Amino acid sequence: MKKTRVIEPVCFDKTIEAINHASVHHLKLRSGRMMPAAAFGTFHSDWAQDYMKDATLEAIRLGWRHIDTARAYENEDVVGEAIREAIKKGYISSAEDMFITGKLWNGHMSPKDVAPALNNTLKALGVDKINLYLNHWPWPNVHTPGCAGEHRNPDAVPYIHEAFLETWGEIVKLKKSGKIVDIGTSNHTEACLKLLLRDVPKDERPVCNQMEMHPLMQQTALRRYMESEGIVCTGYMSLGSPKRPGRDTFKEHRADLLDPVIQSIAAELGVSPARVALSWAIQRENKSGGFVAMATRSDWIAEYLKAAMEDLLTPEQLLRISGDDSKEHPGIDANNRLIWGQVFLWPEADGDWRVLWDDSQVFETRAAYQKFKKAWREFHKIKLETTYA
């Protein structure tokens, strides 16, 4: 029997009053600029794509001033339309009122493609500059839009620092030209980041890293390392993305909003589990990070933004979620990664998605990777010849 997909209700209620955006918690980037901690997401899950313009417009009306976009989401033009309509309706005076985060897609990481990619993003959004431009993934591996989880690109490669520096150099040039205000990374691991910080001057360092973070996937150690280097961390999948694409859904996954601790705290406070998860995202680690979230209902859009306005959780409730590495307070972190990234795997990863994240295949130069690749092929040939099948 075909499984029926549960679709989130779409309900834009104009009677819900706008929130004073000035009350939203902001994060100070290393550049000195301020970034709203709550970002309205525009990821193109199939259930939401048809509503993205109206949802984004409603988010702006209700007080969101940070929009998170990406070329890979295939809707930058729709987001641009929402911003322009928000100006016409008087929700904002100009696009300058918005903090916009964009991302360089993997397929545009060749140095010659970086500037055209940004120009296309600016044109689609209808702006002259972008507030924060992230390199979406550490490697130039692409997949076809809407592909299944079994998809593999035979030309995929691991992180090669020599190549990444060339891409980063082009991003830096665009920042210096004034088309980008601040630059950052997304999905970077510790090894990749250490190499980047080693090889670029202070004014060319990333100011932000966007990464998967939610109550069952907290990434506390990685976040603390990045913040020790002056890099603010924001989390995607903040609500566990219950309606993520099928290729990113596995039987091993758990639902954050159904976790007993999240449920019990929600009951104690008389709020939704989603509100608890987002309040935790804001309040944890001394309110040093942010979150990305989206919805297609006005009441949820407003509720999610409120999580970045007031400290809802008590220290005891925060401790129940985060823990403190003691037996008495283990927290609920389960390393429950939702984005495995298996569609980005290169041949030498042997089909193990964990290689994307564990820094076991990170290379400084193209020559080093080619040496490893040759050795892997020789080993693989012997394995096929000698292994009993």
GIBEL-V283596 format. One record per residue. N is the residue number from 1. RES is the residue in one small letter. PSI is psi in degrees with one decimal (999 if undefined). D_CENTER is the distance of its C-alpha to the mean C-alpha in whole Angstrom. Layout:
BEGIN
[[N RES PSI D_CENTER] [N RES PSI D_CENTER]]
END
This chain:
BEGIN
[[1 m 134.1 34] [2 k 132.0 31] [3 k 129.0 28] [4 t 130.9 27] [5 r 128.6 24] [6 v 123.0 23] [7 i 133.8 22] [8 e 136.4 21] [9 p 146.4 24] [10 v 118.1 23] [11 c 108.3 25] [12 f 110.1 25] [13 d 104.0 28] [14 k -6.6 29] [15 t -14.0 31] [16 i 124.4 28] [17 e 148.6 28] [18 a 152.6 26] [19 i 143.5 24] [20 n 104.9 25] [21 h -20.5 22] [22 a -18.9 24] [23 s -6.7 24] [24 v 137.4 20] [25 h 135.3 19] [26 h 153.2 18] [27 l 135.7 16] [28 k 117.9 18] [29 l 160.9 17] [30 r -23.7 19] [31 s -11.8 21] [32 g -11.9 22] [33 r 155.2 20] [34 m 138.3 19] [35 m 127.1 15] [36 p 132.0 15] [37 a -25.6 13] [38 a 122.6 12] [39 a 132.0 10] [40 f 120.5 11] [41 g 150.8 9] [42 t 25.7 11] [43 f 139.3 9] [44 h 46.6 13] [45 s 142.4 14] [46 d -28.7 18] [47 w -20.2 19] [48 a -14.4 17] [49 q -40.7 18] [50 d -17.4 21] [51 y 6.2 20] [52 m -40.1 17] [53 k -51.2 20] [54 d -37.5 22] [55 a -42.0 19] [56 t -42.1 17] [57 l -43.6 21] [58 e -37.0 21] [59 a -42.8 18] [60 i -42.5 20] [61 r -39.3 23] [62 l -7.2 22] [63 g -2.9 21] [64 w 134.3 17] [65 r 9.1 17] [66 h 119.3 14] [67 i 128.9 12] [68 d 119.0 9] [69 t 175.3 10] [70 a 147.2 10] [71 r -36.0 13] [72 a -19.9 12] [73 y -11.3 12] [74 e 34.9 15] [75 n 25.1 16] [76 e -36.9 16] [77 d -36.7 20] [78 v -41.7 19] [79 v -40.8 17] [80 g -40.8 20] [81 e -41.2 22] [82 a -41.1 21] [83 i -44.2 21] [84 r -39.4 25] [85 e -34.4 26] [86 a -35.3 25] [87 i -44.9 27] [88 k -38.2 30] [89 k -5.8 30] [90 g 12.5 29] [91 y -34.4 26] [92 i 157.0 25] [93 s -30.6 28] [94 s 172.4 26] [95 a -19.8 22] [96 e -18.5 23] [97 d -14.7 22] [98 m 143.9 18] [99 f 116.5 16] [100 i 126.4 14] [101 t 128.1 10] [102 g 172.0 11] [103 k 140.5 10] [104 l 120.6 12] [105 w 153.9 13] [106 n -41.8 14] [107 g -5.0 17] [108 h 19.4 18] [109 m -8.6 18] [110 s 133.7 22] [111 p -38.1 23] [112 k -16.8 25] [113 d -10.8 22] [114 v -51.9 20] [115 a -46.6 22] [116 p -37.3 23] [117 a -45.6 19] [118 l -43.1 18] [119 n -39.1 22] [120 n -37.3 21] [121 t -45.7 18] [122 l -42.6 20] [123 k -45.2 22] [124 a -40.5 20] [125 l -19.7 19] [126 g 34.8 23] [127 v 161.6 22] [128 d -21.5 23] [129 k 160.2 20] [130 i 139.8 17] [131 n -40.7 16] [132 l 124.2 13] [133 y 119.0 12] [134 l 144.0 10] [135 n 114.5 11] [136 h -46.0 8] [137 w 157.0 10] [138 p -11.5 13] [139 w 157.9 15] [140 p 28.1 17] [141 n 132.7 17] [142 v 158.8 17] [143 h 157.4 18] [144 t 143.5 19] [145 p 133.7 18] [146 g 15.5 18] [147 c 159.9 19] [148 a 168.2 20] [149 g -20.1 19] [150 e -6.1 22] [151 h 137.3 21] [152 r 139.0 22] [153 n 114.4 22] [154 p -16.6 25] [155 d 5.5 24] [156 a 146.5 21] [157 v 159.4 21] [158 p -175.0 20] [159 y 122.4 18] [160 i 108.3 21] [161 h -40.2 21] [162 e -43.7 24] [163 a -40.6 22] [164 f -37.2 19] [165 l -33.7 21] [166 e -42.1 23] [167 t -46.8 19] [168 w -37.0 18] [169 g -37.4 22] [170 e -36.8 22] [171 i -41.8 18] [172 v -41.6 21] [173 k -41.3 24] [174 l -32.7 22] [175 k -44.5 21] [176 k -24.6 24] [177 s -13.1 26] [178 g -0.2 24] [179 k -18.6 22] [180 i 135.4 19] [181 v -51.6 19] [182 d 154.2 16] [183 i 153.1 14] [184 g -176.7 11] [185 t 168.9 10] [186 s 135.7 6] [187 n 23.2 7] [188 h 140.3 11] [189 t 174.3 13] [190 e -43.7 16] [191 a -43.4 19] [192 c -42.9 17] [193 l -39.7 16] [194 k -39.8 20] [195 l -42.4 21] [196 l -46.5 19] [197 l -30.4 20] [198 r -33.6 24] [199 d 3.6 24] [200 v 148.6 23] [201 p 166.3 25] [202 k -37.2 24] [203 d -1.7 23] [204 e 10.9 21] [205 r 153.1 19] [206 p 146.0 15] [207 v -11.4 15] [208 c 146.9 11] [209 n 127.3 8] [210 q 133.3 5] [211 m 160.4 5] [212 e 123.5 6] [213 m 126.5 9] [214 h 171.1 11] [215 p -33.0 15] [216 l 4.7 16] [217 m 79.3 13] [218 q -27.9 13] [219 q 41.0 13] [220 t -45.4 16] [221 a -44.4 17] [222 l -42.2 15] [223 r -44.0 13] [224 r -38.3 17] [225 y -48.0 18] [226 m -42.5 15] [227 e -26.7 16] [228 s -21.4 20] [229 e 10.7 19] [230 g 21.4 18] [231 i 117.4 15] [232 v 141.5 13] [233 c 133.2 10] [234 t 149.4 7] [235 g 131.5 6] [236 y 171.6 4] [237 m 33.4 7] [238 s -25.1 9] [239 l 12.7 12] [240 g 3.6 12] [241 s 67.1 12] [242 p -18.1 15] [243 k 34.8 16] [244 r 162.8 13] [245 p 152.0 15] [246 g -31.9 18] [247 r -16.7 17] [248 d 21.6 14] [249 t 123.2 17] [250 f 155.8 19] [251 k -23.8 22] [252 e -15.5 21] [253 h 146.3 18] [254 r 155.6 19] [255 a 117.2 18] [256 d -44.0 17] [257 l -10.1 19] [258 l 0.3 22] [259 d 136.1 22] [260 p -37.5 26] [261 v -44.5 25] [262 i -42.9 22] [263 q -42.8 25] [264 s -39.5 27] [265 i -39.3 26] [266 a -42.5 25] [267 a -40.1 29] [268 e -38.3 30] [269 l -11.6 28] [270 g 34.7 29] [271 v 176.5 25] [272 s 154.7 23] [273 p -33.1 21] [274 a -41.4 18] [275 r -38.1 19] [276 v -45.7 19] [277 a -41.1 16] [278 l -35.2 15] [279 s -41.0 18] [280 w -42.8 17] [281 a -36.5 13] [282 i -43.6 15] [283 q -23.1 18] [284 r 158.0 18] [285 e 45.3 18] [286 n 36.6 20] [287 k 41.1 18] [288 s -5.4 16] [289 g -178.7 12] [290 g -174.9 11] [291 f 160.1 9] [292 v 129.7 7] [293 a 156.2 10] [294 m 160.9 12] [295 a 165.3 16] [296 t 24.9 19] [297 r 134.6 22] [298 s -41.2 23] [299 d -37.9 23] [300 w -39.1 20] [301 i -43.0 18] [302 a -43.1 21] [303 e -41.7 20] [304 y -38.4 17] [305 l -35.1 17] [306 k -25.3 20] [307 a -24.0 18] [308 a 14.2 17] [309 m -27.8 21] [310 e 151.7 23] [311 d 96.2 23] [312 l -40.6 24] [313 l 140.9 24] [314 t 162.6 27] [315 p -37.1 27] [316 e -38.9 28] [317 q -39.2 25] [318 l -41.2 23] [319 l -36.7 25] [320 r -30.7 25] [321 i -48.7 21] [322 s -32.9 20] [323 g 176.6 24] [324 d 27.9 25] [325 d 21.6 26] [326 s 161.3 29] [327 k -31.6 31] [328 e -31.4 32] [329 h 77.6 28] [330 p -20.4 26] [331 g -173.2 23] [332 i 7.6 21] [333 d 125.0 19] [334 a 11.8 19] [335 n 37.9 17] [336 n 76.1 16] [337 r 127.9 13] [338 l -34.1 12] [339 i 98.8 10] [340 w -31.3 13] [341 g 19.9 13] [342 q -23.2 17] [343 v -10.4 17] [344 f -0.5 16] [345 l 141.7 19] [346 w 161.8 22] [347 p -41.0 25] [348 e -7.1 26] [349 a -9.3 23] [350 d 34.0 26] [351 g 7.8 23] [352 d 106.2 22] [353 w -21.6 18] [354 r -21.5 18] [355 v -26.0 19] [356 l -25.3 16] [357 w -15.6 15] [358 d 5.5 18] [359 d 21.6 19] [360 s -15.4 22] [361 q 76.6 22] [362 v 130.4 21] [363 f 139.8 24] [364 e -36.2 25] [365 t 161.8 27] [366 r -37.6 27] [367 a -39.0 31] [368 a -40.0 30] [369 y -42.4 27] [370 q -35.9 30] [371 k -44.1 33] [372 f -42.6 30] [373 k -42.2 30] [374 k -44.6 34] [375 a -39.2 34] [376 w -42.2 32] [377 r -41.1 34] [378 e -42.6 37] [379 f -43.4 36] [380 h -37.8 35] [381 k -45.5 38] [382 i -40.1 40] [383 k -43.5 38] [384 l -33.7 39] [385 e -27.3 42] [386 t -17.2 43] [387 t 132.3 41] [388 y 127.8 43] [389 a 999 42]]
END
